[in-house]
Amino acid sequence: MISRPMSNGCSVDEIYRLVQSLQTSDTHKVAPPEGWQPGDKVIVPPPA
């Protein structure tokens, strides 16, 4: 079961985009901005 805010939309394409965003964030330690699409620029956080 997936629990998510209803404001994120209900389409399969939107859920797929959200999963890709989360995977990109986790794998590359970056922050995809709002409305991010695969291939778009991401935010690289400063070193800790």
C-alpha positions in Angstrom: 0.0 0.0 0.0 1.2 3.5 -0.9 0.4 6.4 1.3 1.0 9.9 -0.1 -0.5 13.4 0.0 -3.5 13.8 -2.3 -2.0 17.0 -3.5 0.5 14.9 -5.5 -2.1 13.8 -7.9 -3.6 10.4 -8.7 -2.3 9.5 -12.2 0.0 6.6 -12.7 2.5 8.9 -14.6 2.7 11.2 -11.5 3.3 8.3 -9.1 6.0 7.0 -11.5 7.6 10.5 -11.6 7.5 10.7 -7.8 9.2 7.3 -7.5 11.9 8.3 -10.0 12.5 11.5 -8.0 12.8 9.6 -4.7 15.2 7.1 -6.3 17.3 9.8 -7.9 17.5 11.6 -4.5 18.5 8.5 -2.6 21.0 7.1 -5.2 22.8 10.4 -6.0 22.3 12.3 -2.7 20.8 15.3 -4.5 17.5 17.2 -4.1 15.2 17.2 -7.1 13.2 20.6 -7.1 9.5 20.9 -7.3 8.1 19.7 -10.6 11.3 17.8 -11.4 11.2 15.5 -14.5 13.9 12.9 -15.3 16.8 14.6 -17.0 16.1 18.0 -15.4 18.7 19.7 -13.2 18.9 18.8 -9.5 20.1 20.7 -6.4 23.4 19.5 -5.1 23.7 20.1 -1.4 27.0 21.6 0.0 29.4 19.2 1.6 28.8 18.5 5.3 
